[in-house]
Amino acid sequence: MPKRAIMFDLDGTLLDTLADLGDAMNHTLRTQGFPTHDYAFYKKAVGDGAPELVSRSLPPEARRRDVLMASLIRLRDTYETCWTCKTKPYAGIPALLAELGLRGITLAVLSNKPHPKTCECVNHFFPEAHFTLVRGATPDVPLKPDAQGATTICSTLGIPPEDWLYVGDTNTDMQTAVNANLFAVGASWGFRDREELLDHGARIVIDTPEQLLPLLG
């Protein structure tokens, strides 16, 4: 069936944020005397929210509540100083969003990044894009892969789940789409590999943003 709306993940799908996230987390670790990680590690560590990133990055013996909370605060403070240093839209994304706007496709963003920062990123990097609704993490809604954030977007915009494509780059994104009954599209240019996307529910995996257009029917 033709689709008339697209819900995008943000990090690893629209924006390549890996270097800034990794640099911020490494600074957090370094200032506390803990070992740092390379970007390949962070490709697997990001995607499920900042608290989970901190937990995965700390040495197992340091994952006490006091260290976790102090590290989370330091990470967020550090990220505020560097979130535009290396981050950029993936090749082809601005052109894709422009074309979707011309076609009148309803666009939304659903991210596990905190809601204020999600909105700030979208406004900064995509000032010309026509997103109808942007949602990041809020205390009252469970993080992805829980379906609540996605289903709330569907109901708020009055568009049933079967009319949506959901585009993301991680197992969390594919599970979110499955849980919310959206058509799951894996983005292979992001943080995870094709096999992971297919194993967790991707109906199709695309290798470039423009390959999304034929899926609209």
Sequence and secondary structure as in RCSB ss.txt:
>XXXX:A:sequence
MPKRAIMFDLDGTLLDTLADLGDAMNHTLRTQGFPTHDYAFYKKAVGDGAPELVSRSLPPEARRRDVLMASLIRL
RDTYETCWTCKTKPYAGIPALLAELGLRGITLAVLSNKPHPKTCECVNHFFPEAHFTLVRGATPDVPLKPDAQGA
TTICSTLGIPPEDWLYVGDTNTDMQTAVNANLFAVGASWGFRDREELLDHGARIVIDTPEQLLPLLG
>XXXX:A:secstr
    EEEE SBTTTEE HHHHHHHHHHHHHHTT     HHHHHHH SS HHHHHHHHS GGG  HHHHHHHHHHH
HHHHHHHTTTS EE TTHHHHHHHHHHHT EEEEEEEEEHHHHHHHHHHH TT  EEEEEEE TTS  TTSSHHH
HHHHHHHT  GGGEEEEESSHHHHHHHHHTT EEEEETTSSS HHHHHHTT SEEESSGGGGGGGG 
